[in-house]
Amino acid sequence: MKKKFILFFPFLFLFVLTGCDDMMNTPTKRVEEHLSKYQMMDKDVLKDLDRVVEKEDASDKYKKEYKALMEKQYQNLSYKIKDEENNGDTAEVEVEIEVFDYRSALDDAEEY
């Protein structure tokens, strides 16, 4: 009897683990996963940032500073899930995102 239980337990655990995976596959969880990639500086996010920076028609120094500024934005990004609406095969998730406000610094620099 003990051997049967020992053999059965791993299969039961695998079944429960697989079943719980679908519960974590909600639109809200997907949005949280996507935004956390920015906060954790995922390699795909950094590749996309490099692509954007390379398109800029500017000096290498400016590109480096711009990239550092954006990385700081990503790491300090905070968000709050406001609402989730499911419509069959589509879903909408309303998110409030908070980042640094560099607009006032740019306005001051232009004025100066």
C-alpha positions, 0 to 999 in steps of 0.5 A: 500500500505504501508503495502505491501511495509513494508512486501516486503522490508525484502524479497527484502533485503534478496534476494539481500543479498543472490545474493551478496553472490555468488559474494564474492565466488571467488577463490581470496576471498577464499584465502584471507579468508584462509590467514586471519584465520592465521592473526587472529589466528583462533581456527582451525589454532591454533589447527593445530599448536598444532598438529604440535608442539606436533609431535616435539621430543623436550622439553616442553620449546622448543615447547612453544617457537616454538609455540610462534614464529609461532604465531608471524609469522602468525600474521605478515604474509602479502600477495599480490594476484598476479593473478587468473586463472579460468579453469572451475571447478578448479582455481589457485591463485598466492599469494606472502607471506611475513613473518619474515626471521628467517633463518639468525638468525638460521645460526648465531646461528649455526655459534656461 
